Amino acid sequence: MIATNGFALTHFQAFLLFAAVISIAFGFLGRRRPKDRIKYILWSFFLFLVVGIGIAWAMYPFSR
Amino acid sequence: MADEVIQQTPEATPAQPPNEGTQREGFAWAIGIAGWLLPGLGHALQRMWGRAVVVFLAVGLLVVAGATMRGNVFSSNGGDAFDTLGYVADLGTGSFYLAARALERDGADVSHADGDYGTRFLATAGVLNLLAALHAYEAARGRKA
């Protein structure tokens, strides 16, 4: 993962890292109870994946 | 027959010293600025330890990842409005902005996808920290948080 020119991630790894970090931060800031936080984090992460992959597929015909 | 006039008396409000609101507002501003300068500090000062740790780690991870992926750390002498917006977003990380500049010794390289992602990570870290600082400010004012 560490390349000679720094921290190298694939598109999907960068996408997963982004979705996970933001979902966890939003979950902790937006909810108080641990159970609510976990539900919020999982739901937010799932929506990040669905929307991100959906947009990627929608752009696929124009990618080349 | 005289018309009946119903007078509504104002609801009793709890007496509070005149300076209390001003002091609380000043405290809230201090909390917000502290949270901006060092991610998580605004929550830590209010003993919201979980939120403080998560904000510190989330912003720190995004900054380190963004800088080591050679994302663009914008400076004040940007050429256009987008550079200025990027600078404002990057400044949102507070003291971590200096860390990002120190980490990125070889400069930005946005000719590859990594550098482009890095730029987004850095901007997201800044905006996330501003959101967290605003959250800490609102909590210090007594709003539900």
Backbone of each chain as ProteinMPNN parsed JSONL, in Angstrom:
{"seq_chain_A": "MIATNGFALTHFQAFLLFAAVISIAFGFLGRRRPKDRIKYILWSFFLFLVVGIGIAWAMYPFSR", "coords_chain_A": {"N_chain_A": [[0.821, -1.208, 0.0], [2.063, 1.175, 0.643], [3.695, 3.11, -1.488], [6.569, 4.072, -3.501], [6.289, 6.748, -3.942], [4.689, 7.624, -1.896], [1.537, 7.244, -0.22], [-0.256, 4.862, -1.642], [-3.305, 4.102, -3.027], [-5.881, 2.039, -4.423], [-8.631, 3.024, -6.558], [-10.988, 1.99, -5.458], [-10.215, 1.311, -2.862], [-9.56, 3.835, -1.821], [-12.066, 4.985, -1.949], [-13.493, 3.336, -0.155], [-12.116, 3.899, 2.218], [-12.639, 6.647, 2.533], [-15.482, 6.586, 2.757], [-15.794, 5.053, 5.093], [-14.44, 6.542, 7.111], [-15.81, 9.017, 7.111], [-18.42, 8.176, 7.653], [-18.173, 7.104, 10.234], [-17.379, 9.391, 11.671], [-19.62, 11.073, 11.279], [-21.56, 9.498, 12.512], [-20.769, 9.528, 15.218], [-20.897, 12.258, 15.764], [-23.52, 12.88, 15.213], [-25.262, 11.248, 16.665], [-26.156, 10.058, 19.956], [-26.508, 7.75, 21.645], [-24.877, 4.565, 21.916], [-25.978, 2.399, 20.427], [-27.601, 3.679, 18.557], [-25.64, 5.096, 17.24], [-24.143, 3.064, 15.997], [-26.03, 1.991, 14.252], [-26.482, 4.216, 12.631], [-23.929, 4.635, 11.533], [-23.529, 2.268, 10.055], [-25.651, 2.397, 8.247], [-25.135, 4.812, 6.92], [-22.637, 4.216, 5.788], [-23.367, 2.124, 4.093], [-25.083, 3.518, 2.347], [-23.256, 5.309, 1.209], [-21.718, 3.468, -0.265], [-23.638, 2.375, -2.042], [-24.57, 4.65, -3.448], [-22.146, 5.658, -4.473], [-21.139, 3.507, -6.056], [-23.291, 3.272, -7.744], [-23.242, 5.75, -9.115], [-20.792, 5.421, -10.351], [-21.31, 3.298, -12.103], [-23.241, 4.533, -13.667], [-21.695, 6.39, -14.986], [-20.079, 4.842, -16.497], [-20.509, 4.246, -19.335], [-19.475, 6.571, -20.497], [-16.838, 6.613, -20.003], [-14.701, 6.09, -21.648]], "CA_chain_A": [[0.0, 0.0, 0.0], [2.962, 2.324, 0.643], [4.515, 3.104, -2.692], [7.754, 4.919, -3.372], [5.909, 8.163, -3.962], [3.732, 7.941, -0.844], [0.466, 6.333, 0.162], [-0.951, 4.58, -2.898], [-4.511, 3.295, -2.878], [-6.693, 1.921, -5.625], [-9.84, 3.849, -6.497], [-11.973, 1.404, -4.555], [-9.707, 1.426, -1.488], [-9.729, 5.232, -1.411], [-13.509, 5.164, -1.784], [-13.881, 2.677, 1.092], [-11.525, 4.662, 3.332], [-13.421, 7.881, 2.649], [-16.826, 6.274, 3.254], [-15.714, 4.574, 6.477], [-14.053, 7.629, 8.029], [-16.887, 10.007, 7.205], [-19.582, 7.561, 8.309], [-17.897, 7.005, 11.675], [-17.404, 10.748, 12.24], [-21.011, 11.53, 11.299], [-22.279, 8.701, 13.508], [-20.435, 10.007, 16.565], [-21.355, 13.64, 15.952], [-24.965, 13.025, 15.037], [-26.051, 10.414, 17.566], [-25.603, 9.976, 21.307], [-26.469, 6.403, 22.211], [-24.025, 3.672, 21.116], [-26.759, 1.598, 19.476], [-27.996, 4.585, 17.469], [-24.44, 5.425, 16.466], [-23.775, 1.924, 15.141], [-27.029, 1.924, 13.17], [-26.252, 5.359, 11.738], [-22.668, 4.411, 10.813], [-23.726, 1.203, 9.061], [-26.576, 2.896, 7.219], [-24.42, 5.831, 6.157], [-21.613, 3.529, 4.998], [-24.085, 1.401, 3.031], [-25.555, 4.488, 1.351], [-22.069, 5.766, 0.47], [-21.36, 2.434, -1.243], [-24.677, 2.251, -3.067], [-24.58, 5.851, -4.302], [-20.87, 5.739, -5.182], [-21.079, 2.488, -7.114], [-24.341, 3.629, -8.715], [-22.745, 6.836, -9.97], [-19.713, 4.862, -11.175], [-21.926, 2.548, -13.205], [-23.925, 5.479, -14.564], [-20.692, 7.096, -15.801], [-19.256, 3.878, -17.217], [-20.546, 4.386, -20.807], [-18.754, 7.758, -20.961], [-15.505, 6.593, -19.407], [-13.625, 5.937, -22.649]], "C_chain_A": [[0.863, 1.269, 0.0], [3.863, 2.221, -0.58], [5.701, 4.05, -2.499], [7.379, 6.398, -3.318], [4.841, 8.482, -2.931], [2.722, 6.841, -0.635], [-0.38, 6.068, -1.074], [-2.133, 3.65, -2.651], [-5.168, 3.149, -4.23], [-7.913, 2.834, -5.467], [-10.799, 3.306, -5.438], [-11.52, 1.496, -3.095], [-9.878, 2.857, -0.963], [-11.205, 5.523, -1.127], [-13.981, 4.556, -0.461], [-13.36, 3.438, 2.308], [-12.336, 5.927, 3.598], [-14.779, 7.592, 3.292], [-16.785, 5.864, 4.722], [-15.422, 5.719, 7.443], [-15.197, 8.625, 8.205], [-18.107, 9.428, 7.915], [-19.375, 7.496, 9.821], [-17.97, 8.391, 12.33], [-18.843, 11.267, 12.324], [-21.807, 10.789, 12.382], [-22.029, 9.214, 14.915], [-20.938, 11.426, 16.805], [-22.88, 13.728, 15.982], [-25.825, 12.246, 16.011], [-25.369, 10.298, 18.921], [-25.438, 8.539, 21.788], [-25.673, 5.473, 21.307], [-24.801, 2.889, 20.06], [-27.171, 2.459, 18.27], [-26.801, 4.93, 16.589], [-24.085, 4.299, 15.501], [-24.745, 1.82, 13.964], [-26.77, 3.02, 12.141], [-25.0, 5.131, 10.885], [-22.869, 3.367, 9.713], [-24.605, 1.685, 7.907], [-25.883, 3.917, 6.317], [-23.365, 5.187, 5.239], [-22.261, 2.791, 3.814], [-24.549, 2.367, 1.937], [-24.392, 5.072, 0.538], [-21.724, 4.761, -0.629], [-22.356, 2.392, -2.39], [-24.635, 3.449, -4.023], [-23.284, 5.945, -5.116], [-20.783, 4.754, -6.331], [-22.137, 2.775, -8.178], [-23.881, 4.721, -9.668], [-21.635, 6.316, -10.888], [-20.277, 4.09, -12.359], [-22.615, 3.489, -14.194], [-22.932, 6.186, -15.476], [-19.912, 6.148, -16.698], [-19.319, 4.037, -18.738], [-19.726, 5.56, -21.329], [-17.286, 7.746, -20.548], [-14.388, 6.421, -20.423], [-14.064, 6.471, -23.992]], "O_chain_A": [[0.474, 2.298, -0.553], [4.7, 1.323, -0.668], [5.818, 4.73, -1.48], [8.087, 7.2, -2.709], [4.151, 9.494, -3.054], [3.007, 5.661, -0.844], [-1.135, 6.936, -1.511], [-1.97, 2.547, -2.129], [-5.037, 4.021, -5.09], [-8.185, 3.346, -4.381], [-11.349, 4.057, -4.632], [-12.334, 1.73, -2.2], [-10.285, 3.068, 0.179], [-11.535, 6.228, -0.173], [-14.763, 5.167, 0.267], [-14.069, 3.603, 3.3], [-12.675, 6.235, 4.741], [-15.18, 8.26, 4.246], [-17.638, 6.276, 5.508], [-16.082, 5.849, 8.474], [-15.511, 9.025, 9.326], [-18.757, 10.123, 8.696], [-20.286, 7.794, 10.593], [-18.549, 8.547, 13.405], [-19.234, 11.842, 13.34], [-22.626, 11.389, 13.079], [-22.957, 9.326, 15.715], [-21.357, 11.762, 17.913], [-23.45, 14.555, 16.693], [-27.006, 12.554, 16.17], [-24.149, 10.424, 19.023], [-24.375, 8.153, 22.274], [-25.767, 5.562, 20.083], [-24.336, 2.734, 18.93], [-27.098, 2.02, 17.123], [-26.918, 5.045, 15.369], [-23.765, 4.542, 14.337], [-24.335, 1.592, 12.826], [-26.831, 2.782, 10.935], [-24.999, 5.392, 9.682], [-22.431, 3.56, 8.578], [-24.327, 1.408, 6.74], [-26.035, 3.881, 5.096], [-23.223, 5.563, 4.075], [-21.762, 2.835, 2.689], [-24.423, 2.074, 0.748], [-24.52, 5.303, -0.665], [-21.47, 5.139, -1.773], [-21.974, 2.375, -3.56], [-24.661, 3.286, -5.242], [-23.315, 6.27, -6.302], [-20.4, 5.115, -7.444], [-21.908, 2.55, -9.366], [-24.097, 4.634, -10.876], [-21.543, 6.713, -12.049], [-19.785, 4.211, -13.481], [-22.577, 3.269, -15.405], [-23.269, 6.544, -16.604], [-19.164, 6.595, -17.568], [-18.276, 3.972, -19.388], [-19.318, 5.551, -22.49], [-16.575, 8.737, -20.718], [-13.22, 6.594, -20.074], [-13.297, 6.428, -24.953]]}, "seq_chain_B": "MADEVIQQTPEATPAQPPNEGTQREGFAWAIGIAGWLLPGLGHALQRMWGRAVVVFLAVGLLVVAGATMRGNVFSSNGGDAFDTLGYVADLGTGSFYLAARALERDGADVSHADGDYGTRFLATAGVLNLLAALHAYEAARGRKA", "coords_chain_B": {"N_chain_B": [[-72.642, 46.87, 30.19], [-69.491, 46.139, 30.821], [-66.799, 45.495, 28.612], [-64.963, 42.552, 28.844], [-61.655, 42.404, 29.552], [-59.089, 40.404, 28.852], [-56.167, 39.927, 30.284], [-53.002, 38.836, 29.49], [-50.575, 37.481, 31.385], [-47.065, 37.664, 31.274], [-45.16, 34.682, 30.949], [-43.521, 33.28, 33.681], [-40.079, 33.713, 33.861], [-37.031, 32.09, 34.492], [-34.934, 33.648, 36.76], [-31.905, 35.082, 35.803], [-28.496, 35.969, 36.041], [-27.399, 39.021, 34.517], [-25.005, 38.899, 33.083], [-24.576, 36.281, 32.505], [-25.43, 35.087, 30.102], [-23.787, 36.347, 28.217], [-21.289, 35.506, 29.083], [-21.525, 32.773, 28.657], [-21.801, 32.698, 25.913], [-19.318, 33.693, 25.129], [-17.697, 31.662, 26.137], [-18.595, 29.587, 24.519], [-17.703, 30.439, 22.001], [-14.957, 30.331, 22.427], [-14.659, 27.586, 22.763], [-15.424, 26.702, 20.222], [-13.408, 27.836, 18.603], [-11.166, 26.604, 19.695], [-11.729, 23.977, 19.005], [-11.501, 24.18, 16.272], [-8.797, 24.884, 15.934], [-7.328, 22.711, 17.047], [-8.247, 19.649, 16.099], [-10.94, 18.05, 17.662], [-10.463, 19.09, 20.175], [-12.354, 20.926, 21.073], [-14.521, 19.327, 21.806], [-13.268, 17.733, 23.686], [-12.718, 19.53, 25.752], [-15.212, 19.773, 26.795], [-15.626, 17.4, 27.922], [-16.511, 15.397, 26.226], [-15.515, 12.712, 25.409], [-15.489, 10.525, 23.599], [-16.401, 11.615, 21.161], [-14.422, 13.521, 20.829], [-12.091, 11.991, 20.445], [-12.755, 10.562, 18.133], [-13.137, 12.626, 16.236], [-10.568, 13.776, 16.203], [-9.025, 11.588, 15.278], [-10.28, 10.989, 12.826], [-10.036, 13.366, 11.286], [-7.262, 13.62, 11.407], [-6.417, 11.22, 10.154], [-7.435, 11.559, 7.57], [-5.991, 13.818, 6.77], [-3.309, 12.933, 6.911], [-3.393, 10.775, 5.101], [-4.2, 12.166, 2.786], [-2.071, 13.989, 2.401], [0.173, 12.305, 2.146], [-0.564, 10.961, -0.11], [0.023, 12.751, -1.927], [-1.693, 14.889, -2.404], [-3.164, 18.078, -3.295], [-2.139, 20.665, -1.341], [-3.501, 23.54, -0.724], [-2.411, 26.968, -1.055], [-2.239, 30.417, 0.129], [-1.822, 32.034, -2.05], [-3.373, 31.441, -4.359], [-4.419, 30.852, -7.79], [-6.995, 31.119, -8.84], [-10.609, 31.174, -8.208], [-11.298, 28.624, -7.387], [-8.974, 27.636, -6.284], [-8.799, 29.328, -4.102], [-11.089, 28.568, -2.686], [-10.348, 25.942, -2.129], [-8.192, 26.459, -0.478], [-9.462, 27.653, 1.712], [-10.977, 25.48, 2.552], [-8.92, 23.657, 3.192], [-7.683, 25.077, 5.255], [-9.519, 24.686, 7.205], [-8.733, 22.526, 8.703], [-7.259, 23.492, 10.739], [-4.55, 23.467, 12.931], [-3.566, 21.214, 11.763], [-3.21, 21.781, 9.162], [-0.685, 22.846, 8.87], [0.743, 20.583, 9.477], [0.091, 19.021, 7.284], [1.365, 20.415, 5.235], [3.978, 20.104, 6.05], [4.26, 17.357, 5.847], [4.073, 16.895, 3.14], [6.553, 16.954, 1.397], [7.567, 16.73, -1.178], [5.878, 18.105, -2.773], [2.703, 18.622, -4.505], [1.123, 16.104, -6.558], [-0.943, 15.808, -8.885], [-1.29, 14.479, -11.19], [-1.803, 11.858, -11.173], [-4.321, 9.462, -10.113], [-4.152, 9.083, -7.377], [-3.102, 11.463, -6.255], [-5.186, 13.174, -6.862], [-7.286, 12.074, -5.371], [-6.106, 12.506, -2.903], [-6.17, 15.304, -2.694], [-8.933, 15.674, -2.416], [-9.343, 14.322, -0.007], [-7.952, 15.958, 1.787], [-9.399, 18.373, 1.629], [-11.868, 17.45, 2.511], [-11.238, 16.725, 5.115], [-10.821, 19.242, 6.25], [-13.38, 20.46, 6.014], [-14.881, 18.683, 7.487], [-13.742, 19.058, 10.002], [-14.471, 21.701, 10.5], [-17.217, 21.372, 10.691], [-17.312, 19.764, 12.98], [-16.256, 21.546, 14.853], [-18.244, 23.484, 14.853], [-20.299, 21.955, 15.875], [-19.315, 21.476, 18.454], [-19.344, 24.098, 19.394], [-22.102, 24.649, 19.377], [-22.932, 22.776, 21.268], [-21.671, 23.818, 23.513], [-23.118, 26.1, 23.85], [-25.361, 25.12, 24.881], [-27.206, 23.938, 23.337], [-29.013, 21.079, 22.086], [-27.034, 18.307, 21.676]], "CA_chain_B": [[-71.73, 45.785, 30.571], [-68.133, 46.44, 30.341], [-66.081, 44.386, 27.971], [-63.93, 41.929, 29.675], [-60.322, 42.389, 28.954], [-58.257, 39.355, 29.45], [-54.75, 40.259, 30.192], [-52.111, 37.689, 29.646], [-49.325, 37.825, 32.071], [-45.947, 36.921, 30.688], [-44.756, 33.517, 31.73], [-42.374, 33.537, 34.549], [-38.807, 33.204, 33.354], [-36.079, 31.957, 35.596], [-34.026, 34.78, 36.864], [-30.503, 34.756, 35.574], [-27.653, 37.162, 36.071], [-27.313, 39.614, 33.177], [-23.763, 38.568, 32.382], [-24.421, 34.842, 32.291], [-25.552, 34.796, 28.67], [-22.579, 36.824, 27.534], [-20.183, 34.609, 29.452], [-21.732, 31.485, 28.0], [-21.52, 32.908, 24.496], [-17.862, 33.785, 25.014], [-17.162, 30.319, 26.343], [-18.913, 28.789, 23.323], [-16.785, 30.863, 20.93], [-13.63, 29.786, 22.757], [-14.722, 26.144, 22.482], [-15.436, 26.537, 18.768], [-12.078, 28.159, 18.057], [-10.255, 25.535, 20.136], [-12.031, 22.81, 18.183], [-10.958, 24.403, 14.926], [-7.325, 24.88, 15.975], [-6.879, 21.33, 17.235], [-9.441, 18.812, 15.938], [-11.361, 17.272, 18.827], [-10.229, 19.796, 21.441], [-13.611, 21.543, 21.489], [-15.307, 18.309, 22.504], [-12.513, 17.264, 24.857], [-12.89, 20.512, 26.828], [-16.546, 19.568, 27.372], [-15.61, 16.007, 28.391], [-17.143, 14.482, 25.279], [-14.259, 12.045, 25.036], [-15.664, 9.695, 22.393], [-16.455, 12.493, 19.991], [-13.113, 14.164, 20.674], [-11.137, 11.028, 19.868], [-13.157, 10.245, 16.759], [-12.864, 13.789, 15.378], [-9.112, 13.878, 16.069], [-8.514, 10.506, 14.43], [-10.842, 11.084, 11.467], [-9.391, 14.482, 10.587], [-5.844, 13.287, 11.279], [-6.232, 10.171, 9.139], [-7.671, 12.138, 6.235], [-4.881, 14.723, 6.45], [-2.101, 12.135, 6.642], [-3.602, 10.061, 3.838], [-4.218, 13.138, 1.69], [-0.743, 14.562, 2.163], [1.094, 11.279, 1.649], [-0.974, 10.614, -1.48], [0.473, 13.916, -2.695], [-2.798, 15.766, -2.775], [-2.817, 19.494, -3.372], [-2.369, 21.49, -0.144], [-3.597, 24.879, -1.322], [-1.826, 28.071, -0.291], [-3.024, 31.657, 0.043], [-1.595, 32.724, -3.327], [-3.999, 30.659, -5.422], [-4.633, 31.586, -9.03], [-8.403, 31.363, -9.16], [-11.571, 31.026, -7.102], [-11.284, 27.245, -6.888], [-7.809, 27.538, -5.396], [-9.15, 30.022, -2.857], [-12.019, 27.692, -1.965], [-9.548, 24.827, -1.619], [-7.39, 26.977, 0.64], [-10.372, 27.805, 2.857], [-11.302, 24.126, 3.032], [-7.723, 23.088, 3.844], [-7.472, 25.793, 6.52], [-10.47, 24.151, 8.181], [-8.1, 21.522, 9.562], [-6.568, 24.18, 11.826], [-3.098, 23.237, 13.017], [-3.191, 20.09, 10.907], [-2.817, 22.332, 7.856], [0.779, 22.945, 8.901], [1.238, 19.208, 9.414], [-0.043, 18.571, 5.894], [2.43, 21.053, 4.446], [5.254, 19.497, 6.445], [4.299, 15.976, 5.356], [4.157, 16.847, 1.675], [7.807, 17.633, 1.073], [7.852, 16.715, -2.615], [4.863, 18.864, -3.493], [1.528, 17.883, -4.973], [1.197, 15.443, -7.86], [-2.324, 15.447, -9.22], [-1.335, 13.855, -12.508], [-2.307, 10.506, -10.954], [-5.571, 9.432, -9.335], [-3.831, 9.195, -5.944], [-2.996, 12.877, -5.899], [-6.525, 13.755, -6.948], [-7.978, 11.627, -4.162], [-5.47, 13.182, -1.77], [-6.73, 16.655, -2.633], [-10.295, 15.572, -1.854], [-9.223, 13.937, 1.407], [-7.535, 17.137, 2.562], [-10.526, 19.307, 1.703], [-12.897, 16.841, 3.359], [-10.771, 16.829, 6.501], [-11.073, 20.612, 6.692], [-14.817, 20.717, 6.161], [-15.328, 17.856, 8.616], [-13.317, 19.695, 11.253], [-15.323, 22.876, 10.71], [-18.506, 20.856, 11.164], [-17.126, 19.321, 14.362], [-16.081, 22.744, 15.683], [-19.581, 24.076, 14.97], [-21.031, 21.069, 16.784], [-18.821, 21.755, 19.805], [-19.844, 25.433, 19.73], [-23.532, 24.529, 19.699], [-23.04, 22.052, 22.537], [-21.26, 24.734, 24.585], [-24.21, 27.07, 24.041], [-26.455, 24.448, 25.558], [-28.127, 23.301, 22.402], [-28.987, 19.62, 22.122], [-25.961, 17.782, 20.824]], "C_chain_B": [[-70.37, 46.05, 29.955], [-67.501, 45.218, 29.699], [-65.006, 43.853, 28.889], [-62.609, 41.906, 28.935], [-59.492, 41.344, 29.664], [-56.801, 39.735, 29.236], [-53.912, 39.02, 30.414], [-50.838, 38.151, 30.332], [-48.189, 37.028, 31.438], [-45.543, 35.773, 31.6], [-43.508, 33.85, 32.539], [-41.107, 32.929, 33.954], [-37.827, 33.116, 34.51], [-35.098, 33.117, 35.604], [-32.592, 34.335, 36.618], [-29.694, 36.049, 35.562], [-27.46, 37.699, 34.658], [-26.069, 39.194, 32.4], [-23.638, 37.097, 32.016], [-24.483, 34.466, 30.809], [-24.315, 35.196, 27.895], [-21.398, 35.912, 27.814], [-20.291, 33.278, 28.731], [-21.404, 31.592, 26.509], [-20.004, 32.99, 24.257], [-17.197, 32.434, 25.177], [-17.387, 29.454, 25.098], [-17.982, 29.148, 22.161], [-15.392, 30.295, 21.163], [-13.579, 28.288, 22.446], [-14.657, 25.902, 20.964], [-14.062, 26.785, 18.15], [-11.054, 27.089, 18.455], [-10.46, 24.28, 19.283], [-11.517, 22.946, 16.769], [-9.42, 24.282, 14.938], [-6.76, 23.472, 16.141], [-8.106, 20.429, 17.173], [-9.729, 17.965, 17.171], [-11.233, 18.005, 20.146], [-11.52, 20.435, 21.967], [-14.496, 20.565, 22.248], [-14.596, 17.839, 23.765], [-12.693, 18.227, 26.033], [-14.263, 20.403, 27.485], [-16.735, 18.129, 27.838], [-16.435, 15.087, 27.501], [-16.003, 13.672, 24.649], [-14.388, 11.248, 23.749], [-15.643, 10.532, 21.135], [-15.104, 13.146, 19.745], [-12.127, 13.227, 19.994], [-11.469, 10.741, 18.408], [-12.851, 11.408, 15.807], [-11.358, 13.922, 15.139], [-8.58, 12.827, 15.096], [-9.016, 10.632, 12.986], [-10.152, 12.189, 10.679], [-7.905, 14.173, 10.366], [-5.587, 12.255, 10.205], [-6.414, 10.73, 7.734], [-6.514, 13.055, 5.827], [-3.617, 13.933, 6.099], [-2.238, 11.396, 5.313], [-3.532, 11.034, 2.663], [-2.845, 13.682, 1.358], [0.225, 13.522, 1.611], [0.689, 10.745, 0.28], [-0.631, 11.748, -2.446], [-0.691, 14.719, -3.268], [-2.361, 17.217, -2.733], [-3.157, 20.188, -2.053], [-2.339, 22.938, -0.625], [-2.962, 25.933, -0.414], [-2.613, 29.352, -0.572], [-2.855, 32.364, -1.311], [-2.127, 31.91, -4.509], [-4.329, 31.523, -6.635], [-6.086, 31.921, -9.311], [-9.297, 31.065, -7.959], [-11.543, 29.612, -6.53], [-10.096, 27.019, -5.95], [-8.106, 28.192, -4.046], [-10.104, 29.176, -2.02], [-11.275, 26.501, -1.362], [-8.709, 25.24, -0.43], [-8.25, 27.118, 1.891], [-10.712, 26.434, 3.445], [-10.11, 23.514, 3.757], [-7.451, 23.761, 5.184], [-8.414, 25.3, 7.611], [-9.862, 23.114, 9.097], [-7.327, 22.161, 10.71], [-5.071, 23.913, 11.802], [-2.647, 22.081, 12.128], [-2.831, 20.553, 9.491], [-1.293, 22.413, 7.772], [1.401, 21.552, 8.823], [1.182, 18.686, 7.979], [1.06, 19.164, 5.028], [3.79, 20.433, 4.769], [5.379, 18.081, 5.892], [4.577, 15.912, 3.858], [5.405, 17.593, 1.21], [8.057, 17.725, -0.421], [6.832, 17.496, -3.439], [3.737, 17.978, -3.992], [1.808, 17.221, -6.317], [-0.205, 14.952, -8.207], [-2.433, 14.889, -10.634], [-1.809, 12.406, -12.395], [-3.564, 10.572, -10.09], [-5.299, 9.601, -7.849], [-3.796, 10.65, -5.486], [-4.35, 13.564, -5.899], [-7.361, 13.356, -5.724], [-7.421, 12.344, -2.939], [-6.0, 14.587, -1.588], [-8.118, 16.638, -2.002], [-10.241, 15.222, -0.37], [-8.877, 15.147, 2.275], [-8.686, 18.128, 2.717], [-11.62, 18.76, 2.605], [-12.515, 16.93, 4.829], [-11.065, 18.217, 7.054], [-12.539, 20.878, 6.94], [-15.375, 19.913, 7.339], [-14.947, 18.498, 9.947], [-14.131, 20.96, 11.539], [-16.693, 22.463, 11.246], [-18.406, 20.435, 12.63], [-16.968, 20.522, 15.304], [-17.429, 23.444, 15.897], [-20.438, 23.266, 15.94], [-20.619, 21.333, 18.227], [-19.322, 23.111, 20.283], [-21.317, 25.368, 20.158], [-23.727, 23.801, 21.026], [-22.678, 22.96, 23.704], [-22.322, 25.788, 24.853], [-25.405, 26.45, 24.725], [-27.491, 23.856, 24.625], [-27.989, 21.79, 22.494], [-27.91, 19.104, 21.17], [-25.717, 16.322, 21.131]], "O_chain_B": [[-70.188, 46.159, 28.742], [-67.642, 44.088, 30.165], [-64.28, 44.572, 29.577], [-62.515, 41.423, 27.807], [-59.239, 41.395, 30.867], [-56.316, 39.837, 28.109], [-54.086, 38.274, 31.378], [-50.15, 39.076, 29.899], [-48.35, 35.852, 31.111], [-45.576, 35.871, 32.827], [-42.611, 34.582, 32.12], [-41.087, 31.754, 33.589], [-37.808, 33.972, 35.394], [-34.527, 33.495, 34.581], [-32.135, 33.332, 37.166], [-30.175, 37.091, 35.117], [-27.367, 36.924, 33.706], [-26.098, 39.145, 31.17], [-22.712, 36.705, 31.306], [-23.703, 33.646, 30.326], [-23.854, 34.464, 27.019], [-20.614, 35.586, 26.923], [-19.299, 32.725, 28.257], [-20.806, 30.688, 25.925], [-19.487, 32.421, 23.296], [-16.257, 32.097, 24.456], [-16.51, 28.7, 24.677], [-17.529, 28.269, 21.427], [-14.729, 29.837, 20.232], [-12.579, 27.786, 21.932], [-13.938, 25.022, 20.49], [-13.614, 26.035, 17.283], [-10.19, 26.715, 17.661], [-9.503, 23.612, 18.893], [-11.141, 21.96, 16.136], [-8.831, 23.654, 14.058], [-5.816, 23.092, 15.448], [-8.924, 20.438, 18.093], [-8.855, 17.248, 17.66], [-11.83, 17.592, 21.14], [-11.745, 20.476, 23.177], [-15.146, 20.938, 23.225], [-15.232, 17.578, 24.786], [-12.806, 17.792, 27.18], [-14.459, 20.882, 28.602], [-17.853, 17.693, 28.114], [-16.997, 14.101, 27.979], [-15.591, 13.92, 23.516], [-13.498, 11.289, 22.9], [-14.959, 10.206, 20.165], [-14.684, 13.308, 18.6], [-11.413, 13.626, 19.074], [-10.582, 10.684, 17.557], [-12.36, 11.192, 14.699], [-10.922, 14.152, 14.01], [-7.787, 13.134, 14.206], [-8.261, 10.408, 12.04], [-9.732, 11.978, 9.541], [-7.359, 14.426, 9.292], [-4.644, 12.391, 9.425], [-5.646, 10.416, 6.824], [-6.107, 13.061, 4.665], [-2.942, 14.231, 5.113], [-1.314, 11.39, 4.5], [-2.876, 10.753, 1.659], [-2.487, 13.823, 0.189], [1.01, 13.819, 0.711], [1.506, 10.143, -0.416], [-0.96, 11.694, -3.631], [-0.682, 15.155, -4.419], [-1.302, 17.539, -2.194], [-4.328, 20.289, -1.688], [-1.272, 23.489, -0.898], [-2.971, 25.814, 0.812], [-3.526, 29.37, -1.398], [-3.677, 33.208, -1.668], [-1.442, 31.714, -5.512], [-4.494, 32.738, -6.535], [-6.37, 32.924, -9.966], [-8.828, 30.753, -6.864], [-11.741, 29.421, -5.33], [-10.202, 26.303, -4.954], [-7.721, 27.683, -2.993], [-9.953, 29.075, -0.802], [-11.539, 26.101, -0.228], [-8.533, 24.47, 0.514], [-7.831, 26.754, 2.989], [-10.734, 26.249, 4.662], [-10.271, 22.917, 4.822], [-7.039, 23.104, 6.14], [-8.143, 25.474, 8.8], [-10.41, 22.838, 10.164], [-6.795, 21.453, 11.565], [-4.409, 24.107, 10.782], [-1.47, 21.986, 11.781], [-2.225, 19.808, 8.721], [-0.693, 22.094, 6.745], [2.441, 21.356, 8.193], [2.096, 18.003, 7.516], [1.623, 18.474, 4.177], [4.635, 20.258, 3.892], [6.469, 17.652, 5.512], [5.233, 14.99, 3.375], [5.326, 18.711, 0.7], [8.68, 18.677, -0.892], [6.921, 17.538, -4.666], [3.805, 16.751, -3.915], [2.616, 17.704, -7.109], [-0.595, 13.834, -7.867], [-3.521, 14.83, -11.207], [-2.174, 11.792, -13.397], [-3.841, 11.576, -9.433], [-6.108, 10.19, -7.131], [-4.383, 11.013, -4.467], [-4.632, 14.418, -5.059], [-8.047, 14.184, -5.125], [-8.171, 12.743, -2.048], [-6.252, 15.021, -0.464], [-8.439, 17.477, -1.161], [-11.005, 15.764, 0.429], [-9.437, 15.333, 3.355], [-8.918, 18.658, 3.804], [-12.23, 19.504, 3.373], [-13.363, 17.18, 5.686], [-11.508, 18.354, 8.195], [-12.905, 21.459, 7.962], [-16.225, 20.394, 8.088], [-15.727, 18.486, 10.899], [-14.443, 21.251, 12.693], [-17.253, 23.111, 12.13], [-19.304, 20.714, 13.425], [-17.487, 20.511, 16.42], [-17.714, 23.934, 16.989], [-21.204, 23.825, 16.725], [-21.465, 21.406, 19.118], [-19.687, 23.26, 21.449], [-21.714, 25.955, 21.164], [-24.593, 24.172, 21.818], [-23.3, 22.888, 24.764], [-22.414, 26.311, 25.964], [-26.348, 27.144, 25.107], [-28.52, 23.34, 25.061], [-26.957, 21.283, 22.934], [-27.902, 19.446, 19.987], [-24.851, 15.698, 20.518]]}, "name": "protein", "num_of_chains": 2, "seq": "MIATNGFALTHFQAFLLFAAVISIAFGFLGRRRPKDRIKYILWSFFLFLVVGIGIAWAMYPFSRMADEVIQQTPEATPAQPPNEGTQREGFAWAIGIAGWLLPGLGHALQRMWGRAVVVFLAVGLLVVAGATMRGNVFSSNGGDAFDTLGYVADLGTGSFYLAARALERDGADVSHADGDYGTRFLATAGVLNLLAALHAYEAARGRKA"}
